[in-house]
């Protein structure tokens, strides 16, 4: 018990990040079973008070702790029910990004097929052009805008846009490792590129890659929040509002999509925009604290040794 307490004191940032992550996982995995969560997300179309009829949204109260949205749905339930989808999107984007970036960075390190030049160019280009601008340009293309597979393509687009940056960073790590003496043993036994990557490079990069991945989870969450704020939806449907007139409507409960009407909500029922923004900020802080906490653990261990 004393050792655990001592570890927590020395790694308070990591511990706080872990506790916050547990809160997110409980909401994502078991939120629908919590007694204060309306898993069906029922709508309250109106409320009669002293003979007067009031339409939603309803402000926070003992009945609705976080208030309701414009459809009369409980905001707390929306946040909890949207946690799983939100975290799943963030995780998929990050996994795809690194699944592409790791092979690209290794090929660039080996200078195969001009990958080194390609990655340098992509990294330089995206250093000047904001990521959100590229994502928006691709997201509003008709083949992506109107397809039933839009969630898939949006996840792929968001993942690939930043893959060049990740590959450029990891190429630098590969270059540094290549100069280490223990790499000579692999070359001496005639290990091929795949064997070198699997047995000689990656084992020494796992800790750093975990930090990179956790940090990127927060960056992806921030980008999704930006997209939601300007009304770029991951999942959407064409809804007929008038004869021969359609509009695009969000069909997702993910947190960024709850910010679609943030400009109107800020000027009125501010709680509708506040709670999704708070949930995303909480998530970003969670991943940043975990990443920084993990970075500090090896440093403290090395200093002790």
C-alpha positions as a LaTeX table, in Angstrom:
\begin{tabular}{lrrr}
\hline
Residue & $x$ (\AA) & $y$ (\AA) & $z$ (\AA) \\
\hline
Unk1 & 0.00 & 0.00 & 0.00 \\
Unk2 & 2.89 & 2.33 & 0.83 \\
Unk3 & 4.51 & 1.57 & $-2.53$ \\
Unk4 & 1.27 & 2.33 & $-4.36$ \\
Unk5 & 0.87 & 5.63 & $-2.51$ \\
Unk6 & 4.48 & 6.53 & $-3.27$ \\
Unk7 & 4.00 & 5.69 & $-6.95$ \\
Unk8 & 0.85 & 7.85 & $-7.14$ \\
Unk9 & 2.65 & 10.78 & $-5.53$ \\
Unk10 & 5.57 & 10.51 & $-7.94$ \\
Unk11 & 3.29 & 10.03 & $-10.95$ \\
Unk12 & 0.30 & 12.17 & $-10.02$ \\
Unk13 & $-0.27$ & 13.31 & $-13.61$ \\
Unk14 & $-0.42$ & 9.72 & $-14.86$ \\
Unk15 & $-2.72$ & 8.70 & $-12.01$ \\
Unk16 & $-5.14$ & 11.57 & $-12.63$ \\
Unk17 & $-5.18$ & 10.78 & $-16.34$ \\
Unk18 & $-5.91$ & 7.12 & $-15.59$ \\
Unk19 & $-8.81$ & 8.00 & $-13.27$ \\
Unk20 & $-10.26$ & 10.34 & $-15.90$ \\
Unk21 & $-9.89$ & 7.60 & $-18.52$ \\
Unk22 & $-11.83$ & 5.21 & $-16.29$ \\
Unk23 & $-14.66$ & 7.75 & $-16.10$ \\
Unk24 & $-14.77$ & 7.91 & $-19.90$ \\
Unk25 & $-14.71$ & 4.13 & $-20.27$ \\
Unk26 & $-17.50$ & 3.66 & $-17.72$ \\
Unk27 & $-19.64$ & 6.18 & $-19.61$ \\
Unk28 & $-18.84$ & 4.54 & $-22.96$ \\
Unk29 & $-19.30$ & 0.90 & $-21.92$ \\
Unk30 & $-21.92$ & 1.02 & $-19.17$ \\
Unk31 & $-23.51$ & 4.47 & $-19.50$ \\
Unk32 & $-26.79$ & 3.19 & $-20.89$ \\
Unk33 & $-27.34$ & 1.11 & $-17.73$ \\
Unk34 & $-26.88$ & 3.99 & $-15.29$ \\
Unk35 & $-30.11$ & 4.84 & $-13.42$ \\
Unk36 & $-30.01$ & 8.56 & $-14.26$ \\
Unk37 & $-29.52$ & 7.99 & $-18.00$ \\
Unk38 & $-32.44$ & 7.81 & $-20.44$ \\
Unk39 & $-31.13$ & 5.24 & $-22.91$ \\
Unk40 & $-34.12$ & 5.76 & $-25.21$ \\
Unk41 & $-33.50$ & 9.53 & $-25.40$ \\
Unk42 & $-37.19$ & 10.37 & $-25.18$ \\
Unk43 & $-38.31$ & 13.78 & $-26.40$ \\
Unk44 & $-40.42$ & 16.14 & $-24.32$ \\
Unk45 & $-42.27$ & 18.15 & $-26.96$ \\
Unk46 & $-43.75$ & 20.68 & $-24.56$ \\
Unk47 & $-44.28$ & 21.41 & $-20.88$ \\
Unk48 & $-47.36$ & 22.93 & $-19.28$ \\
Unk49 & $-46.67$ & 25.23 & $-16.31$ \\
Unk50 & $-49.48$ & 27.22 & $-14.64$ \\
Unk51 & $-51.63$ & 26.87 & $-17.73$ \\
Unk52 & $-48.87$ & 28.12 & $-20.05$ \\
Unk53 & $-47.21$ & 25.89 & $-22.64$ \\
Unk54 & $-43.43$ & 25.99 & $-22.98$ \\
Unk55 & $-41.42$ & 24.39 & $-25.78$ \\
Unk56 & $-37.90$ & 22.99 & $-25.40$ \\
Unk57 & $-35.08$ & 23.53 & $-24.78$ \\
Unk58 & $-35.57$ & 23.41 & $-21.03$ \\
Unk59 & $-32.87$ & 24.81 & $-18.76$ \\
Unk60 & $-31.00$ & 22.68 & $-16.18$ \\
Unk61 & $-33.17$ & 21.60 & $-13.26$ \\
Unk62 & $-33.60$ & 18.79 & $-10.77$ \\
Unk63 & $-35.30$ & 16.77 & $-13.53$ \\
Unk64 & $-32.75$ & 17.53 & $-16.23$ \\
Unk65 & $-29.39$ & 18.15 & $-14.57$ \\
Unk66 & $-27.75$ & 19.37 & $-17.80$ \\
Unk67 & $-30.95$ & 20.76 & $-19.34$ \\
Unk68 & $-32.40$ & 19.54 & $-22.65$ \\
Unk69 & $-31.61$ & 20.15 & $-26.31$ \\
Unk70 & $-34.00$ & 21.80 & $-28.76$ \\
Unk71 & $-35.84$ & 18.49 & $-29.23$ \\
Unk72 & $-36.47$ & 18.09 & $-25.52$ \\
Unk73 & $-33.92$ & 15.31 & $-24.99$ \\
Unk74 & $-31.96$ & 15.11 & $-21.76$ \\
Unk75 & $-28.47$ & 16.55 & $-22.38$ \\
Unk76 & $-26.84$ & 14.36 & $-19.72$ \\
Unk77 & $-28.23$ & 11.25 & $-21.43$ \\
Unk78 & $-27.08$ & 12.54 & $-24.82$ \\
Unk79 & $-23.55$ & 13.06 & $-23.51$ \\
Unk80 & $-23.38$ & 9.62 & $-21.90$ \\
Unk81 & $-24.98$ & 7.81 & $-24.85$ \\
Unk82 & $-22.67$ & 9.59 & $-27.28$ \\
Unk83 & $-19.49$ & 8.67 & $-25.41$ \\
Unk84 & $-19.10$ & 5.24 & $-27.01$ \\
Unk85 & $-19.51$ & 6.48 & $-30.58$ \\
Unk86 & $-17.23$ & 9.46 & $-29.99$ \\
Unk87 & $-14.39$ & 7.45 & $-28.47$ \\
Unk88 & $-14.77$ & 4.76 & $-31.13$ \\
Unk89 & $-14.39$ & 7.33 & $-33.92$ \\
Unk90 & $-11.33$ & 8.84 & $-32.24$ \\
Unk91 & $-9.78$ & 5.40 & $-31.75$ \\
Unk92 & $-10.43$ & 4.25 & $-35.33$ \\
Unk93 & $-8.97$ & 7.43 & $-36.81$ \\
Unk94 & $-5.82$ & 7.06 & $-34.73$ \\
Unk95 & $-5.39$ & 3.34 & $-35.47$ \\
Unk96 & $-5.74$ & 3.88 & $-39.22$ \\
Unk97 & $-3.35$ & 6.84 & $-39.09$ \\
Unk98 & $-0.59$ & 4.82 & $-37.43$ \\
Unk99 & $-1.26$ & 1.71 & $-39.51$ \\
Unk100 & $-0.43$ & 3.85 & $-42.55$ \\
Unk101 & 2.28 & 6.03 & $-41.00$ \\
Unk102 & 4.51 & 3.28 & $-39.57$ \\
Unk103 & 5.17 & 1.49 & $-42.90$ \\
Unk104 & 5.54 & 4.83 & $-44.69$ \\
Unk105 & 8.06 & 6.09 & $-42.15$ \\
Unk106 & 10.12 & 2.89 & $-42.41$ \\
Unk107 & 10.11 & 3.05 & $-46.21$ \\
Unk108 & 11.14 & 6.70 & $-45.99$ \\
Unk109 & 13.95 & 5.75 & $-43.62$ \\
Unk110 & 15.15 & 3.19 & $-46.17$ \\
Unk111 & 14.56 & 5.73 & $-48.98$ \\
Unk112 & 12.38 & 3.31 & $-50.95$ \\
Unk113 & 10.25 & 4.54 & $-53.88$ \\
Unk114 & 10.91 & 8.17 & $-53.07$ \\
Unk115 & 8.97 & 7.93 & $-49.80$ \\
Unk116 & 11.44 & 10.21 & $-48.05$ \\
Unk117 & 10.71 & 13.05 & $-50.47$ \\
Unk118 & 6.96 & 12.35 & $-50.36$ \\
Unk119 & 6.77 & 12.49 & $-46.57$ \\
Unk120 & 8.87 & 15.65 & $-46.40$ \\
Unk121 & 6.59 & 17.30 & $-48.96$ \\
Unk122 & 3.40 & 16.25 & $-47.17$ \\
Unk123 & 4.71 & 17.41 & $-43.81$ \\
Unk124 & 5.80 & 20.77 & $-45.26$ \\
Unk125 & 2.46 & 21.25 & $-47.03$ \\
Unk126 & 0.35 & 20.52 & $-43.96$ \\
Unk127 & 2.58 & 22.76 & $-41.86$ \\
Unk128 & 1.21 & 25.72 & $-43.83$ \\
Unk129 & $-2.34$ & 24.56 & $-44.56$ \\
Unk130 & $-4.54$ & 23.89 & $-41.49$ \\
Unk131 & $-5.70$ & 20.29 & $-41.28$ \\
Unk132 & $-9.33$ & 21.31 & $-40.88$ \\
Unk133 & $-9.27$ & 23.16 & $-44.22$ \\
Unk134 & $-8.18$ & 20.02 & $-46.09$ \\
Unk135 & $-10.71$ & 17.84 & $-44.27$ \\
Unk136 & $-13.56$ & 20.25 & $-45.04$ \\
Unk137 & $-12.57$ & 20.46 & $-48.72$ \\
Unk138 & $-12.66$ & 16.67 & $-49.03$ \\
Unk139 & $-15.75$ & 16.22 & $-46.83$ \\
Unk140 & $-17.96$ & 18.41 & $-49.05$ \\
Unk141 & $-17.05$ & 16.65 & $-52.30$ \\
Unk142 & $-20.25$ & 15.06 & $-53.73$ \\
Unk143 & $-18.91$ & 11.46 & $-53.71$ \\
Unk144 & $-18.19$ & 11.81 & $-49.98$ \\
Unk145 & $-21.13$ & 14.06 & $-49.14$ \\
Unk146 & $-23.87$ & 11.86 & $-50.62$ \\
Unk147 & $-22.60$ & 8.33 & $-50.13$ \\
Unk148 & $-24.11$ & 5.93 & $-47.59$ \\
Unk149 & $-20.55$ & 5.02 & $-46.60$ \\
Unk150 & $-19.79$ & 8.60 & $-45.49$ \\
Unk151 & $-18.79$ & 7.63 & $-41.89$ \\
Unk152 & $-16.16$ & 5.26 & $-43.29$ \\
Unk153 & $-14.74$ & 7.80 & $-45.74$ \\
Unk154 & $-14.73$ & 10.60 & $-43.19$ \\
Unk155 & $-12.76$ & 8.45 & $-40.74$ \\
Unk156 & $-10.28$ & 7.53 & $-43.49$ \\
Unk157 & $-9.91$ & 11.15 & $-44.63$ \\
Unk158 & $-9.29$ & 12.47 & $-41.12$ \\
Unk159 & $-6.78$ & 9.67 & $-40.50$ \\
Unk160 & $-4.81$ & 10.09 & $-43.73$ \\
Unk161 & $-4.58$ & 13.87 & $-43.68$ \\
Unk162 & $-2.28$ & 13.74 & $-40.65$ \\
Unk163 & $-0.50$ & 10.50 & $-41.58$ \\
Unk164 & 2.33 & 12.44 & $-43.25$ \\
Unk165 & 3.10 & 14.35 & $-40.06$ \\
Unk166 & 3.20 & 11.17 & $-38.01$ \\
Unk167 & 5.35 & 9.39 & $-40.60$ \\
Unk168 & 7.82 & 12.30 & $-40.66$ \\
Unk169 & 8.15 & 12.18 & $-36.87$ \\
Unk170 & 8.64 & 8.42 & $-36.78$ \\
Unk171 & 11.15 & 8.51 & $-39.63$ \\
Unk172 & 13.32 & 10.66 & $-37.40$ \\
Unk173 & 13.09 & 7.98 & $-34.70$ \\
Unk174 & 14.05 & 5.27 & $-37.19$ \\
Unk175 & 17.03 & 7.36 & $-38.34$ \\
Unk176 & 18.26 & 7.74 & $-34.76$ \\
Unk177 & 17.89 & 4.02 & $-34.02$ \\
Unk178 & 19.73 & 3.06 & $-37.20$ \\
Unk179 & 22.91 & 4.55 & $-35.77$ \\
Unk180 & 22.85 & 2.42 & $-32.61$ \\
Unk181 & 25.40 & $-0.36$ & $-32.22$ \\
Unk182 & 22.85 & $-3.11$ & $-31.54$ \\
Unk183 & 21.48 & $-2.64$ & $-35.06$ \\
Unk184 & 24.73 & $-4.10$ & $-36.39$ \\
Unk185 & 23.81 & $-7.52$ & $-34.98$ \\
Unk186 & 20.72 & $-7.66$ & $-37.18$ \\
Unk187 & 22.69 & $-6.63$ & $-40.23$ \\
Unk188 & 25.41 & $-9.16$ & $-39.38$ \\
Unk189 & 22.99 & $-12.10$ & $-39.48$ \\
Unk190 & 21.51 & $-10.87$ & $-42.76$ \\
Unk191 & 18.07 & $-9.90$ & $-41.41$ \\
Unk192 & 15.74 & $-8.53$ & $-44.07$ \\
Unk193 & 13.88 & $-5.20$ & $-43.82$ \\
Unk194 & 10.74 & $-6.78$ & $-42.32$ \\
Unk195 & 12.78 & $-8.71$ & $-39.73$ \\
Unk196 & 14.71 & $-5.55$ & $-38.87$ \\
Unk197 & 11.49 & $-3.59$ & $-38.43$ \\
Unk198 & 9.81 & $-6.25$ & $-36.31$ \\
Unk199 & 12.70 & $-7.38$ & $-34.12$ \\
Unk200 & 15.16 & $-4.50$ & $-34.00$ \\
Unk201 & 13.31 & $-1.23$ & $-34.54$ \\
Unk202 & 9.79 & $-1.55$ & $-33.11$ \\
Unk203 & 10.75 & $-3.11$ & $-29.73$ \\
Unk204 & 12.74 & 0.03 & $-28.94$ \\
Unk205 & 9.98 & 2.33 & $-30.18$ \\
Unk206 & 6.94 & 0.84 & $-28.44$ \\
Unk207 & 7.06 & 3.16 & $-25.44$ \\
Unk208 & 7.50 & 6.24 & $-27.60$ \\
Unk209 & 4.77 & 5.08 & $-30.00$ \\
Unk210 & 2.32 & 4.65 & $-27.13$ \\
Unk211 & 2.95 & 8.25 & $-26.11$ \\
Unk212 & 2.53 & 9.41 & $-29.72$ \\
Unk213 & $-0.72$ & 7.49 & $-30.11$ \\
Unk214 & $-2.24$ & 8.74 & $-26.85$ \\
Unk215 & $-1.27$ & 12.32 & $-27.73$ \\
Unk216 & $-2.87$ & 11.91 & $-31.15$ \\
Unk217 & $-6.12$ & 10.74 & $-29.56$ \\
Unk218 & $-6.44$ & 14.19 & $-28.03$ \\
Unk219 & $-5.56$ & 15.90 & $-31.32$ \\
Unk220 & $-8.20$ & 13.89 & $-33.17$ \\
Unk221 & $-10.78$ & 14.83 & $-30.56$ \\
Unk222 & $-9.92$ & 18.51 & $-31.01$ \\
Unk223 & $-10.22$ & 18.24 & $-34.80$ \\
Unk224 & $-13.61$ & 16.52 & $-34.52$ \\
Unk225 & $-14.78$ & 19.33 & $-32.25$ \\
Unk226 & $-13.79$ & 21.89 & $-34.88$ \\
Unk227 & $-15.67$ & 19.96 & $-37.57$ \\
Unk228 & $-18.78$ & 19.73 & $-35.42$ \\
Unk229 & $-18.65$ & 23.44 & $-34.65$ \\
Unk230 & $-18.79$ & 24.33 & $-38.36$ \\
Unk231 & $-21.42$ & 21.70 & $-39.15$ \\
Unk232 & $-19.36$ & 19.01 & $-40.91$ \\
Unk233 & $-21.03$ & 15.76 & $-39.88$ \\
Unk234 & $-19.52$ & 12.28 & $-39.72$ \\
Unk235 & $-22.93$ & 10.61 & $-40.14$ \\
Unk236 & $-25.76$ & 12.38 & $-41.91$ \\
Unk237 & $-28.94$ & 11.88 & $-43.91$ \\
Unk238 & $-30.90$ & 13.82 & $-46.51$ \\
Unk239 & $-34.20$ & 14.91 & $-44.98$ \\
Unk240 & $-37.10$ & 16.34 & $-47.00$ \\
Unk241 & $-38.29$ & 19.60 & $-45.45$ \\
Unk242 & $-40.53$ & 20.80 & $-48.30$ \\
Unk243 & $-41.66$ & 19.42 & $-51.65$ \\
Unk244 & $-38.53$ & 18.97 & $-53.78$ \\
Unk245 & $-36.41$ & 20.51 & $-51.02$ \\
Unk246 & $-33.95$ & 18.55 & $-48.90$ \\
Unk247 & $-31.43$ & 19.40 & $-46.24$ \\
Unk248 & $-28.57$ & 17.51 & $-44.63$ \\
Unk249 & $-29.28$ & 16.46 & $-41.05$ \\
Unk250 & $-26.96$ & 15.00 & $-38.45$ \\
Unk251 & $-27.94$ & 11.48 & $-37.34$ \\
Unk252 & $-25.10$ & 10.95 & $-34.88$ \\
Unk253 & $-25.02$ & 11.30 & $-31.10$ \\
Unk254 & $-21.26$ & 11.87 & $-31.00$ \\
Unk255 & $-20.23$ & 14.92 & $-29.00$ \\
Unk256 & $-18.85$ & 17.06 & $-31.85$ \\
Unk257 & $-22.12$ & 16.74 & $-33.75$ \\
Unk258 & $-24.01$ & 18.21 & $-30.79$ \\
Unk259 & $-22.18$ & 21.47 & $-31.54$ \\
Unk260 & $-23.78$ & 21.83 & $-34.98$ \\
Unk261 & $-25.96$ & 24.76 & $-33.83$ \\
Unk262 & $-23.41$ & 26.21 & $-31.42$ \\
Unk263 & $-23.67$ & 29.72 & $-32.88$ \\
Unk264 & $-27.38$ & 29.85 & $-31.99$ \\
Unk265 & $-26.99$ & 28.01 & $-28.70$ \\
Unk266 & $-24.32$ & 30.38 & $-27.39$ \\
Unk267 & $-26.76$ & 33.26 & $-27.75$ \\
Unk268 & $-29.58$ & 31.40 & $-26.01$ \\
Unk269 & $-29.62$ & 27.97 & $-24.33$ \\
Unk270 & $-25.86$ & 27.96 & $-23.81$ \\
Unk271 & $-25.93$ & 24.64 & $-21.92$ \\
Unk272 & $-26.58$ & 22.80 & $-25.22$ \\
Unk273 & $-23.15$ & 23.81 & $-26.53$ \\
Unk274 & $-21.40$ & 23.90 & $-23.15$ \\
Unk275 & $-21.77$ & 20.26 & $-22.10$ \\
Unk276 & $-20.53$ & 18.62 & $-25.34$ \\
Unk277 & $-17.64$ & 21.10 & $-25.35$ \\
Unk278 & $-16.91$ & 20.24 & $-21.71$ \\
Unk279 & $-16.97$ & 16.50 & $-22.48$ \\
Unk280 & $-14.52$ & 16.96 & $-25.37$ \\
Unk281 & $-12.26$ & 19.19 & $-23.28$ \\
Unk282 & $-12.31$ & 16.59 & $-20.50$ \\
Unk283 & $-11.31$ & 13.91 & $-23.03$ \\
Unk284 & $-8.50$ & 16.00 & $-24.52$ \\
Unk285 & $-7.10$ & 16.74 & $-21.06$ \\
Unk286 & $-7.34$ & 13.03 & $-20.21$ \\
Unk287 & $-5.21$ & 11.94 & $-23.15$ \\
Unk288 & $-2.73$ & 14.80 & $-22.71$ \\
Unk289 & $-2.27$ & 13.99 & $-19.03$ \\
Unk290 & $-1.79$ & 10.30 & $-19.81$ \\
Unk291 & 0.79 & 11.08 & $-22.50$ \\
Unk292 & 2.73 & 13.49 & $-20.29$ \\
Unk293 & 2.50 & 11.13 & $-17.34$ \\
Unk294 & 3.88 & 8.23 & $-19.39$ \\
Unk295 & 6.73 & 10.42 & $-20.62$ \\
Unk296 & 7.71 & 11.23 & $-17.06$ \\
Unk297 & 7.79 & 7.62 & $-15.83$ \\
Unk298 & 10.86 & 6.49 & $-17.84$ \\
Unk299 & 12.66 & 9.74 & $-17.00$ \\
Unk300 & 12.15 & 9.19 & $-13.29$ \\
Unk301 & 13.15 & 5.54 & $-13.59$ \\
Unk302 & 16.35 & 6.42 & $-15.43$ \\
Unk303 & 17.18 & 9.11 & $-12.89$ \\
Unk304 & 16.68 & 6.61 & $-10.05$ \\
Unk305 & 18.82 & 3.97 & $-11.72$ \\
\hline
\end{tabular}
